[in-house]
């Protein structure tokens, strides 16, 4: 009996000693001790956050984020702030007002929604009228050089400042030849568009005190600002903040252009773009720093690599499961008109064909992942407001 007890004690102290050695090694070698936890579990600490406001900026990979949020809404039967009437956005480019949301007033009472993610120009007091007090606010930014290039191609036929410019280099060589400040709203896509989306004056001079004050304001209003250039790292951090499952933040690239409709600015043109969009450039630089500071505060380099790899592996699995030929298709190759994205300007927007023979459950998952934003918005609207006329998106079939 005593020998058995002694053996148990020796075993206990051996385990304690081994644990101490592991933690000492972790400290000496700078190993992330969380790596000793079950790595591939999909359980977050605490319930998922379900009250979310996403400021959908333009030409910043935001359509993929919107798809992710629409899927979250649909699979959990949450409420979503959708554009009222025939609108397809929440009043953009005017500052957001609460009455731009369908169903915001019901039986005389002000309604609150779980999720808001359609295009709008940010106006916090009005947003707070339709979103709960505990809402998580986030947005996404992109290097303004590439954001402006994408806008030029996408809005070439819509924006007055772009119409007569042969290419973006020509526009940036003499922007005031083309840009009329009095046409401020329609020209918002042509100068400091992300700054404009945040609700600020995109024609304001980039004076230091003004810029610092606005950047501090954005930091106070948004708990997280993601980076389009680091989309997967952004999804890893967002997933941790929202306490969502992995599949909730896995997405396919939506509203992306074919390579043949992507142009390259000369080095001189890139520097001109930074000067022309000086407010956006300061915005991007600032939040690129804060983004990485938050990443490094929460994740070791090893943990980040592992979680990004896991996200990408799951995306590959779903692409192989869902997609015909495993990838995007040119607009002319998309066979289902309901899955064909809106085509704008000189851009060739890619979409997807689904594999044949999918079972009903898999088909539903896959359809949600590839549905373009206008079609998805129209479907959610029809589901939630069956008594109202459906959204007219027949122009997509032209």
N, C-alpha and C positions, 0 to 999 in steps of 0.2 A: 504493500500500500504506500509506504513512505517513498520507495524507489519510484513508484508510478507518479507520485506527487512531485518528486524532484525532477523527473523527466518533463513533466508539464511546465514547471517553472522555467527550466532551461530553454524549452521551446518558446515560451512567452518572451523571455529576455532576448533570445536570438532574433525573434521577429522585430522587437523594439529596436535592437541594434541595427538590423538591416534597414529599417525605416529611417533611422537617423542618418545612416550612411548615404541612403538615396537622396535625402533632403540636403545633406552637406554637399554632395556631388552636384545637385541641381543648382545650388548657390555658386559653387566654384566654377562650374562650366556654363553658368547663365542659361540653364535649361528651364523652359516653361513648365512649372510643376503641374499646370492644368493638363499637360499632355498625359499625365498618369491617370486621368479620369477617363471614363468610357468615351472615346473620341467620336465614334460614329453614331452615338445616340442622337435623337432628334427632339429631345425634351428641353424646353427653355425653363428658366427659373421664374415661376409665376405665370399668371394668365396672360394671353396675348393682348396687346393693345389694339382696340378696335375703333377708336376715335382718331381719325387721321386726316390731316389737311396737307395735300401735296400741291405746291405751286408749280404748275406745269409750264416751264419756260419753253421757248421755241428753238427747235433744231439742236436739241441737247440730249438726245436719246430718251426724251421724256415719254414718248409714245409706248416704249417698252415698259416703263414704270406704270403708266396708266393702265395698261393691259393687266399687269400684276395686281393692281388695286381693284379693278373691275372683277377679276376672278375671285379675289378675296371677298368682295361684297356678295357675289352671286353664290358662292359655295357656302357662305355662312348666313345668308339671308339678312344682310345688313341694309341699312338705308343709305342712299347716296344722293348728293345734291346734284341734280341734273338740270340742264338748261330749260327754261320755260318756253312753252309754245313751240314755234318753228325754229328757234335758235339751235345752233349746234355748239355754241360756247356760252360762257357765262358773262356775256356783255362785252367781251373784248372787241376793240381796244380801249373802251371807256373803263374808268375805274369801277370795280365791282360794287354792285348794290344788291342787297338781300333779295329784292323782288325779281332778280334775274333767275332765281331758283324756282323750279316747278314745285308746287305744293308747299311753299314756305308758310303759307297761312291756311290753316284748316280749322273750320268751326270757330274762327276768330282768334285762334291761338297761334303763337309763333312756334313753328316746328324746328326741331334740331335733327341733324343728320350725323351718321357715323363717319362717312367718308366724303371728301370733296377733292376732286382731282381734274376736272375739265379746265381748259384754258380760261384764265381770267387775269385781269390786271389787279394786283394785290391792293386791298383796302381793308386793313385789319378791323376797324370798328364794325364794318358791314359783315365781314366774314364771321366775326364773333357772334353776330345775331343768329346765325344758322348752325354754328358748330358748338359742341359742349365745351365747358370750361377746361376739361382735362385733355383737350385735343393735342395730339402730337403733330407739330408743324415741321415739314421738311421740304426741300427743293433740290434742284440739280443745276449745275453750271457746266459750261464747256469753254475751252480756250476760245476767246472771241475772234481770233484769226480764222479758225475753222468754222465757228458758228456763223460768221459773216459770209464766208464762202458758200456754205450750205444755204443760207437765206437768199443769197444773190441768185442761185440756180432755182430754188424752189419758188421764190416770189418774183421772178423776173418780169412776168407779165402783169403783176398786181401793183407793185410798189412804184410810184412815179419816179423816184430817184434812180431806179434800176433800168427803167424801160429803154432809155436812149444810150446807155453805156454799152459799148461793144463787149466788154468783159470786166471782171472785177478789178484787174490791174488798171484798166483805163479809168474806171470810176474813182479808185483811190489816188490816182495821179492828180486828179483835180475834182474832188468830191463836191465842192460848192458850185461847180458848173451844172451838176445834176440835182443836187439836194436843195429843196425849198423848205425852209423851216416852218413856213406857214401851213404846209401840208403835214403837220406834225404827226397826226394819228396814223395815216396811211404810210408815212415814211418811217414809222417807228422800227420797222424791220431793218432799216438801212443804217441805223446808228444807235449804239448802246442799247440793243434790244432787251438784254437781260435786265439791265438797270430799269428800263421802262416797265418790264413785266413785274418788277418788285414794287411798282407804284410811284417811281421817282421820275423827275424830268430828265429825259435822255438828251436834251440839248443844253443842260447846265454845264458851265465850265468846271473842269476837274480841279477846283481849288482844294487845297489840303484840308482845311478845317471842315468844309462841307463834306468831302469824301469820308473823312474819319468819322464824322457824326452819323452819316448814313450807314457805314459799315457796322458801327456799334449797334445801331438800331436793328439791322438785319440779324445780328448775333442774338439780340434779345428776343426777337420774334420767332426765330427758327431754331429748333433744337438740333437740327442736322442739315448740312448742305453737302450734297454729294457731288462727285466729279465724274463727268461723262467719260473722260479719258481712262478712268480707273473704275469702269462700271462694275466689274465683278467684285473688286474690293469694296466698292460702295454697297453692293447688295449684302455682303458679309456683315458689314457694320450695321446696316439698316435692319437686317434680320435680328441681330443681337439686341438692338434698341427696342424693336417692336415685339420681341419674344415670339416670333413666328416660326413655323416649320420650314424646312429647306425648300419643299416644293412651292411654298407661297412666294418665294423670291426668285425662283428659276423662271426665266423668260427667253423667248426667241427675239432676235432683232426685228423690230417693227418700224415701218415708215423709213427704212434705210434705202439709200440710192444704189443703183448699179455703179460699178467702178467707172464706166464710160461717161457717166454724168458728173463725175467728181473732177474738179479742176485744181491745179496747183498754183498758188501765188508765188511770184518771184520773192527772193529774200527781201528785196527792197519793198515789195508790195506788202509783205508780212509786217514789216516795221511801220509802214503807213497805216495798216489796219489797226495796230496797237495804238497809234496816235489818234486816229479818227474815232476809235471806240475806247478812248482813254478811261472812261468810267467803268466800262465792262472789264477792261484790262486790270484795273485796280481791284475790282470786285473778285475777279478770278484769282489773282495772285493771293489776295487775303484769304479766301476760303479754301484755296488749295493748301495753304499752310495749316489752317485750322482743321481741315479734314485729316491730314496726315498726323497731326498732333493727337487727335481723337483715336485714330487707328492704333498708334503706337502706345497710347495710354491703356488700351483695352486688350491688345493682342501682341504677343511676341512675334518676331519675324517668322519663326517656325510655325506657330499656330496659324498665322495669316496665310502662309503658303498652303498649309493643309486644308484650311476651310475654303480657300479659293479653288484649289484642285478638286475638292469634293463638289462644289457648286458646278464647276465646268464638266465634271464627269456625269453629274445628273442631267445637265443640259444635253450632253451628247446622247445619253440613254433615251431621253424624250424625243430628240430629233430623229434618232433611228427608229423609234417606235411610231412616231406620228407622221413623218414627212416623206412624201414621194421623193426618191433620190436623196433624201437626207439633208436637203438644203433649200435656200430660197430660189424663186423663179422670176424671170422677167415678166412684166405685165401681160405680154401677149401669150405667155405660156400658162397663165393661171386659168384653170378651167371653170372654177366655181365663181360666178360674179359676186356672190356674197362674201368672198374672201379676197376680192381684188381691192387694193388700197386706192385711195384718192390720188390722182396724178395731177401734179401742179407744175406750172412753169416749164423749165427745161429739164426737170428732174425725171428720171426713170425709177419710179418707186417699186421696189421688189415686194413680192408676196409669197404665198406658199400654196402648194397642193398637198392634200392629205393622202396618205396611203389608202388603198382600197382594202375592203374586207375587215375593217376594225370592228370589234364588238361595240355594243351601244355605250357602255361605260367609258371605254377607252376613247371612242369617237367624241364623246362629250368633252372629255378632258382636252383632247387635241384641238377640237374646234375652238374652244375658249382661248387656247394659247396662240392661235393664228388669226383670230378675228380682228380686223383693223378697227381703229378707234371709233370711227363714225358709225360703222355697222353695230359695234358693241354698244355704244351709247344709245342708238336707236332701239336695240333689242331690250336693254334695261328699262328704257322709257316706256315701251309698250307693255312690259311686264308689270311695272309699277303704276301706270296710269292707263289702264285698258279703256277707260271711258273717254279718253281724249284722242284727238286725231293723231295718228302716228307721225313720227318724224319723216319728212320727205327727203330721202337721200337718193332719189332716182337718178340724180346727176352722176352718180358713181357708175351707172351702167352705160353712159354715153361713150 
